[in-house]
């Protein structure tokens, strides 16, 4: 994959995450702790996607989400945290 295109896709995914975090902070007015929790979860998800060479939100499939949820369960993440 062309490095420029790869950087663009990473930036696009990062922008989507930043937009979401801004939305929950400024529009939904959720607490800083809630935002930090989402930010941490999204960081781990982004790393999971990067390991699978998935670089944009448009490339994420239902199967990718299911695999990530399975990974969380294997890592003994509480069910209430996964929901």
N, C-alpha and C positions, 0 to 999 in steps of 0.2 A: 504494500500500500504506500502511496506517495506520502512522504513526511508532512507536507503542507496539508494534505487532506486529513491525515491522522490528527494533526494539531487542531484543525478546524473542528473535527468531530469531538475531540476531547473538550475543547473550549465550549462547544455547543452543549455537551452534557453538563459541564461545570456551570454554565449559565442557567440551565434548567434547574439545577440544584439550588443555585443562589437565588433565583427567582422564587422558588418554593419557600426557602428559608425567610426571605424578605416578606413574602405573603403571610406566613404564619406569625411573623413578628409584628409587622406594621398594620396589616389589614385584619387579621384574626385576633391580634393583640394577645397572643399566647405568651406565657412567661419565658424568661431567659433560660430557665432550666429545661423547659419543654423544647425550646429551640435547640439547645445544646444536645439534648437527647436525640432529636431528629438529625442534627448535624453529624453526630457520632455514628448513628445507624447508617446514614447515607454514605459516609466515608467508607465504612466497611462494605457496603453494597457496591460502591463504585470500584473498589479494589477487586471484589469478586468479578465484576463485569470486565475489568481490565485484564484479569488473568484469563478470561474466556475470549479475549480480543474483541469485546463488544464495546464500541467507543461512542455510540450515540443512542439516545433514548428510542429512536425509531427502529433500532436493530434488536431491541429487547423483545423476546418472545415469552409466551405463557410458560413454556418449558424452562426458560432461563429463570423465571421467578420461582417456579416449583423447585428447581435445583437449589436455588439459594435458600429457600425455606427448609429444605432437607438438610442443608449444611448447618443452618442454625440449630435445628433439632439435634443433629449429631454433636454439635458443640455444647449441648446441654443448656441452651438459652431457654429461659422460662417461657412457657406457652403464652402467658399473659404479655410478655415482651414482644413476641412474634406477631400477635394479633394486632 
